[in-house]
């Protein structure tokens, strides 16, 4: 078994493609991808923030103060073209044609409407399908300022002192007293998404080498020679399985270490106190616990990938079979971020979901160690059963000689 | 001595195979199974070379795979020096050296690493591995390329490495499945010389081939399989007599035609 393991590892380390998937990709590509995504996201938000939008207000004289505020706002520029806009339909056509970015329709004089005890409904016409759009929020903010002025004037006309306005308009104020510390808050936000990164990496670290170790051997004609040596099928499977477990864990470890380095680099160049505080609360034991939970998960993925790979006739066929496996792994992770999904005695037995939930709780610092034990036990049992299946699979002639 | 008696092997037909079945002519096919080997028997003693002949799809490769223990027979026995290797496959794997045209090497390992790996899997000791490798590298004139990765070798070099891999553990019986298919004249000659060497050492050799000139050159005995059934097992002289011809090709054709008509 050890000889098979040593040989498989030596061969994989000499394979450029495997090294790329297991080492280079986690070290370089992921941080690069994150940096690109962050850059593009920030740039898009910046562009949207700095963009000056052309607008038209129909009946602007009904709320002159608001109209002036919009006119002097740095993000808005009054339409100076030749077209005229008098109805909502014309505003819609103008936005669709790209003549204006936004149209505001004021149906009546807001002061008079208020005097009649009615509410004035304003319509803002714009294209909301754009990815980042601050238009509506900005108009709403300006309208709210105008609305507050009208409100205050009206209350004053009723003889109510300005100091009492707040209590009348908002007699009850609900104040949030959060018992969650920074770590718990961060855990809820980051912890739920960390499994999205870690678990697929554990899978990827196993799948690519597995294709080489199973279907690759069949295609190259080396499997038959291997089967004719006096080692048992159990030893053969174990040798290959431990190789995959090694690559899977190595890939995850490299990713986590690489991410840690990149976070450290980012913190050294930017003043990110919140992240600094949050990360400093994470103990080494927490990271170790995450690592320990990922071990049996890596064993599950290694067994599955090996069983699939040995069934396939060719490298390409194995790649086709691996795609549904990846989909199948994402599904339980998605379940773990669904509302009200918590780590309980029941969820501790749902493969993959249980580890995802536990990682979240570990990051939050609220993990129940009994459940961690249960998860470890359940995952080890599943991994063992799959490994036994793998050995059985390797004994079937119709699988080996398809 | 290796003795094969009453071997049978069938394979379950896949749904695709059943769907795409063109006719019902093949007598080896029933509703659910393809009976690849129906009744095969032959023997090969120490110092003998047995040529396993038969048309394409006759069941030669399945038979050799059963002998090499890659496949388990449904019925029958394969004995090497009195031990039934169907019942004791691990013993069989230690006793047999197997080589086919399609068996490969690990491309990212060097030739030496490939041979040493298989020697270790056969449980050989480190000192024994070194001396045996050196012996084979000299015998097969491989020293020039033993440190090259297998993926960078020519076809001839690969076949030499494959031969060394197959016999590194000093097997009691050597089984070769069309070992010269696709090889050039020089490499074919190396294989032929190697078989002659095994014969001289007293190792029984079973090899399947379509080249009857190789049979004339190497074989003491011939076994013919057609449609999964043995239709001849005997010496080369007996083969010529049974086929009513001094020409091996003609004798082979006559035996097949006669058995087919019967």
Contacts between the chains, C-beta under 8 A, distances in Angstrom:
chain1	res1	chain2	res2	distance
A	3	B	117	6.9
A	3	B	120	4.8
A	3	B	121	6.0
A	4	B	121	7.6
A	7	B	106	7.4
A	7	B	109	7.2
A	7	B	113	7.9
A	7	B	117	5.2
A	10	B	108	7.9
A	10	B	109	7.0
A	10	B	113	7.6
A	11	B	106	5.9
A	11	B	108	4.7
A	11	B	109	6.2
A	14	B	108	4.2
A	14	B	109	7.9
A	15	B	108	6.0
A	220	B	104	4.3
A	220	B	106	7.7
A	220	B	107	6.9
A	221	B	100	8.0
A	221	B	102	4.7
A	221	B	103	5.1
A	221	B	104	3.5
A	222	B	103	7.4
A	222	B	104	4.7
A	222	B	105	6.8
A	222	B	106	5.9
A	224	B	65	8.0
A	224	B	70	5.9
A	224	B	98	8.0
A	224	B	100	7.5
A	224	B	102	7.7
A	224	B	103	5.8
A	225	B	98	7.3
A	225	B	103	5.0
A	225	B	104	7.4
A	225	B	118	7.2
A	225	B	165	6.9
A	225	B	166	8.0
A	226	B	121	7.7
A	227	B	70	5.3
A	228	B	68	5.3
A	228	B	69	6.6
A	228	B	70	6.1
A	228	B	93	5.5
A	228	B	96	7.1
A	228	B	98	5.2
A	229	B	93	6.0
A	229	B	118	6.4
A	229	B	121	4.0
A	229	B	122	6.1
A	230	B	90	4.9
A	230	B	93	4.3
A	230	B	94	4.9
A	230	B	121	7.2
A	230	B	122	6.2
A	230	B	123	6.7
A	231	B	121	5.5
A	232	B	90	7.4
A	397	B	71	5.7
A	397	B	72	7.0
A	398	B	11	7.5
A	398	B	12	6.7
A	400	B	70	7.9
A	401	B	65	7.8
A	401	B	70	7.5
A	401	B	71	7.0
